[in-house]
Amino acid sequence: MERDKPDQSEEEGFVHPDAAMDAALSWLFTLQAEPDDRQLRTVFEAWRQADAANARAFAAVAEAWELPEMDMVAGEVALRAGHVAPDRKAAAVDGGRRKRKVWSRAVLAAAAAILIAVCVQQYPALMLRWQADYITATGMRDEIMLPDGSRMVLNTASAVALDFEGGRRAVSLLGGEAFFDVVPDLARPFTVAAAFSSVEVKGTAFSVRTENDQDVVVLERGHVDVTRPAAPGEKVALEPGESVTATNTRLSAVEKMDTATALAWLNGRVVFQDRPFGEVLQEIGRYHSPPVIFANTRLRQVRINGNYRLEDPERAIRSLATAAGASVTRLPGGILILR
């Protein structure tokens, strides 16, 4: 058997836009259909180890396949297809890994279509979980002591990966926002890499936030140098109370920043001064999972002020809506409609 990856089942009728993910999906179901084929397993291992992207994609697909929901899916598909007798349905959906070895190709192909839909929607989140050393859910914060004694605080829906091997002090911000209070060490710079920026310090306190195709760095105290990996020669030095925004093409001019407002989330609060309601709602929405919908677009431009606790974002939204002259309708699932 000489092939780099298994052929996609014609029954799947789907090609994932990410080549590694597409191959990983094919491998998952091929291996499920032929679990005892050692030659196939050897070819698979060669593919998986050839590229880190292959390994990450397969880990994400395998994790999705192990979800309890997929056990139910495969068992139900098998039952409906006549591959499992009705009185054996419970055993089919409760057999863990053992049951997967007896599914036919037809059953696997049907389950594949459902798993593909899951992976298309959840792939970014699955990959983030696979890469991250620390991750926070929406509305949660977490404080972590790093191996060098520095303090890191993760804001809502954030994720980081650490590299403290061989004397390094490096953090990759994979998503969201993090604050760092860095222990001074002149011999070992502390670096934070985000989507469009890299921050290097020797001992200071600052935050980095990555979203909407930009990174925002805010310095509370000390000194930091901010660069763009795409243009290492381009550098901005920040002093306390300053911030800079990095995109794929540029570093912005340095701006003065009220750190008490920008970093209020560290104390579980969010502070706004003369901001459009639309922007405010977008910010609070980072802490509120269900969507908030403007039925009256005029409300977006109403200027508001506020200082609210983040432990109850729905209450904050309702209070802000009242201040903006809006009514709130709550739908099942926590969806809020503003009129």
N, C-alpha and C positions, 0 to 999 in steps of 0.2 A: 504494500500500500504506500504509494508515493504521492503525497499531497501536503500542501502547507496548511490547509484548513479544510474541513468537510464542506461538501456542497450544501447550499441552502436547500431545504426541503421545498419542493414546488408547492406543497400544501400551505406553506407559511405565506408566500406571496409578499414578502416584506424585506426591504434592504435598509438597515439602519444607516443613517448618514455618517455615523462614526465608524470607520473601518474596523477598529479594534473591537468595538461593541458588537458589530455585525458578526465578526468571526467568533467572538465569545458566545453569542447566542447559538450559533451553529454548533460549536463544540459542545456546549452544555447538553443539547438534545441528542447529539450523536453519541456522546459518552453514556447518556442515560439509556439509549437503545441498545448499545453494545458494551455493557459494563465489564465483560470478561475478555475483551480484545486487547491483549498486551501490546501488540504492534501499534494499534490505534492510540493507546495510552502513551507510547513512546513518542509518536509524532506530535500528539497534543502537548506533552511536556516540552518538546523542542520549540513549539510555537509559543507557549506561555513564557518560557525563559528568554526568548529572543528579544523581547522588548518589554520594558516596564509598563508601557501602556496596555499591552496584552494582559499582563498579570492583574493590573488594576481593573480592567474591564471584566475579566472573568470572575474576579472576586466579587464585584458588584452584582453580576448576573447570578452567581451562585448564592449570594446572600438573599436576593429576591426570591429565588427558587425555594429556599429553605423556610420562607414565611409560611405560617400555618394556613393562610388563605390559599396558597398554591396546593397544599395537600388536599383541601376540599375541592379545588378546581379539578385536579387530575382525577380524583375519585368520582366526582359527578360526571365528568366527561366519559370516563370508562363505563359507568353505569348506563348512561344514555346511549352509548354506542354498542351496548350489549357485550362489553368485554369483561364485565363483572356482574355476577348474579345479584339480584336485589337483596337477598338475605346475607350477602357478603359485603354490602356497601360499607358498613361500619368498619370492617377490617381493612377495606381498601383505603379509607381516609385516615386510618389510625396507625398505619404500618411504618411511618417515618421513611427512612432511606430504603428499607427492605421493599416496600411496595413499589418504589420507582423502578426497580429492576425488572418488574413483570409487565410494565405498560407496553403496549404495542406501539409501533411507529405512528399509527393513526391517532392514538390517544395523545402521544407526545406532541404531535404536530398541532392538535387542537389546543392543548395546554400551552404550546409555544406562542400561539397567537395572543393568548391572554397575558402571558408573561412579557411578551414584547410590548404590549400596551402599557404594562406596569413600568417597564424599564424606560420607555420613551418619556414618561412623566416623571419618574423617580430617579432616573440615572444621575442627574447632577447631585441630588441629595445623597444617594448611595455612595457615589464617588467621594463626596465630601466626608462622609462618615468613615470611609475606608482610609483616607489620607490623614485625617485629623488625629492629633493626640488628645485634644480637648475640644469640646463642642457644647454649645448651649442651645436650648430650645427657645422658641418664641416666648418673650415675656420673662425669661430667666436671666440671671447674672451669676457669674462664678468667679471667685478669687482663688488664684493658684500661686503657690510659692515655687519659683523656678529653681533648678539645680544649683545655680550660683547664688541663691539667696535673694534675687530680685523678685519683685511682686508683679503679678499680671492679673488684671481684672477683665474678664470677657463680658461684653454687653450682650443684649438679646440676639438670638439667631446668629451666633458667631462661631468661628472655628479656627484653630491654629495647629500648626505642626512645629515640633521643636527639634533642634539640632545642637546638643551640648556635648558632642563627642570630640575627643582630641583637642580639648581646650577651646573649642568654638562656643560662642554664645549667639545663637541665631534662632530667630522665630519667623515662620512664614504665616502671614495672616491670610487664610484661605477664603474668608468671607466675614462680613460684619464689622465689628469694632472692638478694639482692645486698648487698655491703658497699661502703661509700663512704668514702674518705679524701679529704676535700675541701680544696682549696687555698683559703685565706682570701681573700675579696674583698668588702669591706663594701659596695661599690657594686652588686654583682651577686649577689643571693642564689642559692643552689643549691637546687633543689627536686626532690623525688622523689615522683611520683604513683603510687599503687598502686590496688588495687581499691576500698578503702574509706577511704583516708587520703591525706593530702598532708603531706610533711615539708619544712620550710624551714630552711636553715642558711646561715651565712656562712663557716664554716670549722670542720670537726669530723670525727669518724669514727663511723659508725653503720651498722647493718644494717636492712634491711626485708625481711620475708618475707610472701608472700601465698598463702594456701591455706585450704581448708575454710571459706569464707565469712568470713574475717577476715584482717587484716593485723597483723603484730607488728613493732614498732619497738624496737630495742635500741641504746642509746647507749653507746659505749665511752669517748669523751672529748669535751669541748666542750659544746655546748648546741644543742638542737633544739626547734622548735615543731611539734607535730603537730595537724592539723585534719582534719575530715571535709568533703569537698566538698558533702555533703548538708546540712551545717549549719556554714558557714564561721565563725560566731561562736563555735562550741565549740572550745576550744583547750586543749592540754596541753603544758606545758613540761617537758622531761626534763633531768636532770642525769646525769653519768657514773655508770654502774652501774644505771641505771633502764630500764624498758621500759613500753610501753603497747600495748594491743590495740584495734584499731578494727574495728567491724562496720558493717553497713548502718544500725544504729539508735543506736549509742553509742560513746563512747570509755571504756575501762575506767579504773579507778583506777590510778595509777602503782604499779608493783611494783619491788622491788629485784631485781636480776638479777646472777648470777655471769657476767660477760662472758667469762671464760676458758672456761667451759663452753658458753655460748650461741654463742660464736664459734670454737669448737674446729675447726670445719670449714675455717677459713682455713688451718690447719696440716695439713689432711688427716686429721683425727681426729673421732671422735664420743665424747662423754663422758656417762655416766649415773650418777646417784646416787639409790638407793632409788626406782626407777621401775618400774611394772608392765611385765612382759615384753611385753604387747600394745602399749603405747605405744612401747617401745623398738624393737620390730620395725617398727612403722609408720614410725618415723624412719629406720631403716636401709633400709627398703624404698624410700626416695627415691633410693637409690644402687644398687638392685638391680632390674633390669628384670623378670625372671621372678617370678611370684607366689609368696608363701610362705603356706602354709595350715596353720591350727591344727586338727589332728584331735582334740585334747584341749583343750577350751575352758578347763579349769582352769588351764592354763599361762599364760593371759593375765594372771592376777592375781598371779603369782609376782613378788615384788620382787627386782630385781637391780641390781648396780653394774657399771660397766665403763668402760674407756678403750681404744678400738679404732681402728686405721687404716682409712680408708675405701677404700684402693686394692683391697682384697679383701673386699667386703661379705659374700660367701657364707661365707668363713672366720670373719668376725665373728659371723654368725648361728649357725654351728655351735658356736662357742665359748660363746655366750650360751645356746644350747639345752642344752649340757652343764651349765652352771652352774645352769640351771633344772630339771635332772633330766629333760630331754626327749631323745628319739632323733630323728634326722633321716633321712628317706628322700628321695633325689634322683631325680626323674623326668626323662625326656627333655625337653630344652628348658630345663633348669635349674630346674624347678619343685621347691620344697622342701616336704615334708610333715613337720610336727612332731607327735610323739605323746608 
